[in-house]
Amino acid sequence: MSDTRFAPSPTGYLHRGHAFSALFAAEAARTSGGRFVLRIEDIDQGRCRPEFADAIFEDLAWLGLTWEKPVRRQSAHMADYRAALAKLEALGVLYKCVCTRADIKREIAAAGAAPHLSEPLYPGTCRKRAANEVADRVANGASYALRLDVAAAAAIAGPLAWRDRAAGPQTARPELLGDAVLARKDVPTSYHLAVTVDDHLQGIDLVTRGQDLFVATHLQCLLQKLLGLPTPAYHHHKLLTDPDGQRLAKRAGSPSLRDLRAAGTAATALRGDLGFG
């Protein structure tokens, strides 16, 4: 039995790629007799909109999906993330970072580092700064992020692994993401921390999501170990692409499910096209 989830962010309308991901998770739950859970990942209050959240429910219902109630909205559970953050602080694996994006970009350029992921890795500037310098800047009102000292955290956690249903057994290498941001001065969580906590609290034992998030699992396995949480199984499925081979994305203006409905596409036809007839 597998309990799965679909966890979109309400920053735009869902497209065919989202439909595939939702149907994939729902089918994995259905065929195993498990639960299908919906979560709204709305911690980014600058980009999230209520109308997009409403559209998610409408689009999934149009696809013929049902999900367990109530729906978890991340913005309503900041206390859970603060509690997890406090545990990490007690382990001594967090540090305050007062670098701006421009600061980080300049230091990476100066070091001549070639990024090997979608974004350059943070070079550890504030981990190397004198503690009193960072404290003085924070005391004077500087914005800051809380970063994970990944080397210190990995030393505590020891060897890490997860089982991926598509790629097989995996050894986790959290250093691939560097000293990731886990919270900011005004927001007590980030994507990595929130999904780690949420998947545990919602009883998710099979995380299904796109291959673009494969690398995130390395870091989330580390957080699970530090927080004393079980590591679920994972299945990183294929990504849908447009005729030019580019993956579907909100920012790329991929046609939304609302667009398809308006053009007369039937939900049954879309499900069949996606392999869930």
Wavefront OBJ file of the C-alpha trace (Angstrom):
o trace
v 0.000 0.000 0.000
v 1.402 3.397 -1.027
v 0.239 6.781 0.232
v 1.121 9.418 -2.357
v 0.710 13.147 -2.830
v 0.446 15.850 -5.463
v 1.859 19.137 -4.204
v 1.559 22.066 -6.631
v 2.370 25.691 -5.907
v -0.426 28.169 -6.724
v 1.817 30.466 -8.768
v 0.040 29.896 -12.079
v -2.415 27.595 -13.821
v -1.724 23.862 -14.129
v -0.582 22.473 -17.497
v -0.317 18.986 -19.030
v 2.842 18.238 -17.075
v 1.004 18.847 -13.819
v -1.858 16.670 -15.014
v 0.555 13.817 -15.722
v 2.174 14.165 -12.287
v -1.177 14.241 -10.473
v -2.545 11.278 -12.416
v 0.692 9.345 -11.853
v 0.510 9.834 -8.071
v -3.201 9.048 -7.931
v -2.735 5.862 -9.962
v 0.125 4.691 -7.720
v -2.126 5.121 -4.689
v -5.169 3.514 -6.342
v -3.382 0.387 -7.575
v -1.835 -0.238 -4.147
v -4.930 0.564 -2.092
v -3.303 3.647 -0.585
v -4.280 7.279 -0.106
v -3.905 10.130 -2.603
v -3.216 13.416 -0.833
v -3.290 16.956 -2.164
v -1.065 19.650 -0.692
v -0.910 23.331 -1.626
v 2.684 24.556 -1.377
v 2.075 28.249 -0.828
v 4.995 29.456 1.297
v 6.054 31.867 -1.467
v 3.514 34.550 -0.625
v 5.021 36.934 -3.160
v 4.006 34.723 -6.094
v 1.119 32.604 -4.801
v -2.441 33.718 -5.586
v -5.806 32.493 -4.215
v -7.248 32.281 -7.707
v -4.521 29.844 -8.736
v -5.240 27.678 -5.682
v -8.947 27.624 -6.575
v -8.036 26.672 -10.144
v -5.987 23.701 -8.903
v -9.073 22.182 -7.263
v -11.146 22.866 -10.369
v -8.589 21.355 -12.749
v -8.042 18.206 -10.694
v -11.784 17.644 -10.333
v -12.126 18.065 -14.118
v -9.510 15.343 -14.538
v -11.726 13.073 -12.428
v -9.457 12.989 -9.382
v -10.525 12.878 -5.749
v -8.235 13.346 -2.770
v -8.172 13.003 0.980
v -9.575 15.895 2.992
v -8.612 18.254 4.430
v -6.059 19.704 2.034
v -2.867 20.834 3.741
v -1.808 24.396 2.941
v 1.761 25.119 3.939
v 1.051 28.738 4.849
v -1.191 27.522 7.695
v 1.471 25.342 9.305
v 4.445 27.593 9.986
v 4.611 26.322 13.587
v 5.509 22.846 12.292
v 8.418 24.256 10.319
v 9.607 26.388 13.238
v 9.692 23.269 15.411
v 11.794 21.406 12.834
v 14.092 24.401 12.462
v 14.584 24.502 16.240
v 15.712 20.856 16.186
v 18.283 21.640 13.523
v 19.491 24.691 15.441
v 19.946 22.513 18.524
v 22.182 20.207 16.481
v 24.398 23.173 15.583
v 24.074 22.661 11.820
v 22.592 26.056 10.882
v 24.272 29.410 10.408
v 23.067 32.887 9.518
v 23.925 34.167 6.061
v 23.768 37.897 5.325
v 24.920 37.618 1.714
v 22.786 39.163 -1.001
v 22.272 37.400 -4.315
v 24.692 39.906 -5.837
v 27.304 39.065 -3.169
v 27.033 35.360 -3.943
v 27.238 35.916 -7.692
v 30.377 38.060 -7.352
v 32.173 35.542 -5.167
v 31.366 32.641 -7.461
v 32.598 34.619 -10.464
v 35.801 35.544 -8.639
v 36.419 31.909 -7.754
v 36.001 30.842 -11.377
v 33.644 28.044 -10.368
v 31.657 26.334 -13.088
v 28.155 25.455 -11.879
v 27.151 21.816 -12.377
v 23.510 22.246 -11.359
v 20.779 24.606 -12.499
v 22.120 27.268 -10.109
v 25.664 27.897 -8.859
v 26.380 26.534 -5.405
v 26.729 28.958 -2.523
v 30.462 29.300 -1.769
v 30.086 29.286 2.025
v 30.942 32.945 2.534
v 29.103 33.433 5.830
v 30.150 30.049 7.161
v 33.698 31.411 6.951
v 32.917 34.880 8.311
v 33.685 35.808 11.894
v 30.563 35.151 13.985
v 30.655 38.653 15.498
v 30.665 40.250 12.030
v 27.491 38.397 11.051
v 25.893 39.126 14.439
v 26.661 42.849 14.124
v 25.094 43.035 10.663
v 21.980 41.207 11.850
v 21.752 43.475 14.914
v 21.868 46.466 12.578
v 18.850 45.196 10.664
v 20.403 43.192 7.846
v 18.195 40.553 6.257
v 19.511 37.038 6.606
v 18.901 33.432 5.672
v 19.481 30.344 7.769
v 21.685 27.927 5.853
v 22.448 24.289 6.500
v 26.132 23.572 7.099
v 25.966 20.513 4.908
v 29.412 19.163 5.862
v 28.657 19.363 9.584
v 25.186 17.904 9.041
v 26.498 15.017 6.934
v 29.085 14.199 9.601
v 26.278 13.831 12.148
v 23.968 11.893 9.825
v 26.445 9.390 8.421
v 25.759 7.376 5.217
v 22.413 8.074 3.566
v 20.414 6.225 0.942
v 16.982 5.987 -0.603
v 15.089 3.612 -2.877
v 13.940 5.027 -6.183
v 11.397 2.915 -8.060
v 12.625 4.205 -11.409
v 16.384 4.526 -10.866
v 16.979 1.846 -8.222
v 18.906 2.119 -4.936
v 20.586 5.488 -4.481
v 23.348 6.796 -2.226
v 22.420 10.297 -1.084
v 24.996 13.036 -1.719
v 23.580 16.168 -0.055
v 26.728 18.135 -0.851
v 25.420 18.375 -4.425
v 23.199 21.239 -3.269
v 25.749 22.911 -1.018
v 24.754 24.888 2.070
v 21.094 25.237 1.132
v 18.804 27.904 2.587
v 16.312 26.383 5.027
v 14.634 29.579 6.275
v 14.770 33.352 6.055
v 14.463 36.128 8.583
v 10.747 36.553 7.887
v 9.796 33.036 6.709
v 10.628 30.024 8.939
v 10.993 27.506 6.120
v 12.058 26.815 2.565
v 10.934 24.282 -0.027
v 13.340 21.601 1.205
v 12.429 21.878 4.879
v 8.686 22.250 4.299
v 8.287 19.218 2.026
v 10.398 17.069 4.352
v 8.174 17.941 7.303
v 4.930 17.765 5.314
v 5.591 14.361 3.759
v 6.171 12.934 7.230
v 3.152 14.595 8.859
v 0.892 13.524 6.002
v 2.098 9.913 6.163
v 3.487 9.872 2.634
v 5.509 6.711 2.032
v 5.898 7.069 -1.752
v 6.926 10.445 -3.148
v 6.214 10.647 -6.872
v 7.498 13.684 -8.735
v 9.358 14.734 -11.882
v 12.966 13.927 -12.710
v 13.823 17.615 -12.356
v 13.507 17.193 -8.584
v 15.756 14.134 -8.371
v 18.690 16.126 -6.995
v 16.495 17.617 -4.246
v 16.087 14.135 -2.771
v 19.764 14.048 -1.808
v 19.283 16.970 0.567
v 15.866 15.891 1.812
v 17.275 12.499 2.860
v 19.783 14.365 5.013
v 17.046 16.466 6.620
v 14.983 13.349 7.305
v 17.897 11.738 9.132
v 18.684 14.873 11.163
v 15.041 15.242 12.192
v 14.604 11.564 13.039
v 12.074 10.980 10.256
v 11.717 7.885 8.051
v 12.800 8.116 4.427
v 9.939 7.262 2.038
v 10.341 5.495 -1.278
v 10.584 7.742 -4.333
v 9.625 7.546 -7.980
v 10.965 10.318 -10.177
v 8.934 10.069 -13.345
v 9.525 11.444 -16.829
v 8.905 15.090 -17.705
v 6.599 16.094 -20.520
v 8.089 18.285 -23.219
v 6.819 20.578 -25.955
v 7.403 19.936 -29.701
v 10.834 21.614 -29.363
v 11.882 19.242 -26.611
v 11.615 21.826 -23.822
v 9.943 20.702 -20.628
v 6.509 22.147 -19.930
v 6.601 24.980 -17.394
v 4.413 27.806 -16.143
v 7.147 30.348 -16.770
v 7.539 29.147 -20.348
v 3.872 29.870 -21.029
v 2.898 26.251 -21.628
v -0.832 25.921 -22.441
v -2.804 25.469 -19.248
v -5.506 22.918 -18.540
v -7.953 25.825 -18.580
v -6.775 26.645 -22.110
v -7.300 23.038 -23.176
v -10.815 22.980 -21.717
v -11.669 26.244 -23.460
v -10.460 24.730 -26.739
v -12.872 21.820 -26.291
v -10.505 19.117 -25.029
v -12.327 16.450 -23.023
v -10.820 15.233 -19.757
v -11.095 11.618 -20.932
v -9.160 12.478 -24.093
v -6.387 14.171 -22.115
v -6.158 11.297 -19.662
v -5.849 8.861 -22.535
v -3.208 10.996 -24.242
v -1.200 10.995 -21.024
v -1.469 7.222 -20.620
v -4.193 7.101 -17.982
v -7.217 6.180 -20.049
l 1 2 3 4 5 6 7 8 9 10 11 12 13 14 15 16 17 18 19 20 21 22 23 24 25 26 27 28 29 30 31 32 33 34 35 36 37 38 39 40 41 42 43 44 45 46 47 48 49 50 51 52 53 54 55 56 57 58 59 60 61 62 63 64 65 66 67 68 69 70 71 72 73 74 75 76 77 78 79 80 81 82 83 84 85 86 87 88 89 90 91 92 93 94 95 96 97 98 99 100 101 102 103 104 105 106 107 108 109 110 111 112 113 114 115 116 117 118 119 120 121 122 123 124 125 126 127 128 129 130 131 132 133 134 135 136 137 138 139 140 141 142 143 144 145 146 147 148 149 150 151 152 153 154 155 156 157 158 159 160 161 162 163 164 165 166 167 168 169 170 171 172 173 174 175 176 177 178 179 180 181 182 183 184 185 186 187 188 189 190 191 192 193 194 195 196 197 198 199 200 201 202 203 204 205 206 207 208 209 210 211 212 213 214 215 216 217 218 219 220 221 222 223 224 225 226 227 228 229 230 231 232 233 234 235 236 237 238 239 240 241 242 243 244 245 246 247 248 249 250 251 252 253 254 255 256 257 258 259 260 261 262 263 264 265 266 267 268 269 270 271 272 273 274 275 276 277
